[in-house]
């Protein structure tokens, strides 16, 4: 299917992003404007934009180790001049770790390596990734179901950093770098004022904003909305998102930016309103929902993150980690609590049976609680592990988000393995 036709079908919700990923997997160039292209290889890697200037190419992002060579080859099929500057829109590896391939090409051709520009916090992020390398490897492996995953660290650091905004004039091209916080605290979006082209980085990703990841550092839902509003005021004609296809036309771009901002503003507003009345995390989590009309938009589907995870993130941003339940301030050891409940119920097997019944009735949230107590009370019981696995499989089936499914699946696999021990 031609790219334009596929875009229309994505925009109308007739096809899913998986189909687009399939279509671009060989490395596809989108002509954004004169002397500007964006290269796509898969939804799961940040796209790379190349801008041709009289001083050489400017790249926005770099892709990652398994897509960078393909991306660079696509760029080289379009322009062979040296890469003058690379902008990291943020420090996530699917935007920065392709720099190695870019540097290797420069070295092999005896050209200078490009200058790298990014927000100051990209440096801090890279330091943090070194400090928490083992943990990052574990959680990234869990999120994307990769065994023995090793988080790539050691990307080349930015040569120049900025704090709020930075204006660049490179070979006749004017670029405005603007900092905002959203998915990360180190984000940049790039505005080309004369062309009315906006490269949003991961502020726009063709799914519900990813501001609630259960295993990553604090994210910034409220400021994400502020950044989207700022982009909307620029009135771009063309929007290059961090992930997914380029959006052409002022009306569609404005709609996409506005809908994302409104959905986030709703979650933040509702969460804060309840918190300001003294609600606990439990009350907030079960009360605040995104209106269904937003979740039905093809670019706000909760397929990656889950709005409920965002609510938690918003709560913790303002409230710290305590959830308002006195039992969780200084909790008992989980295994002790589980044993006590099993004793009350007449044994861990009774808990497991009840968990299975609840799951059968579709009450998977409750079922997971009870199954985990059964498992903790009798960790060596293969039969209980089999029930736990079944309960978790039902819970996974009920989740729409990759993160919801992936983090439950970690324990489903654990139960499956232990049921055979
Ligand atoms: Zn990304």
Boltz pocket constraint, residues with backbone or C-beta under 6 A from the ligand:
constraints:
  - pocket:
      binder: B
      contacts: [[A, 45], [A, 46], [A, 92], [A, 94], [A, 95], [A, 202], [A, 242], [A, 243]]
      max_distance: 6.0
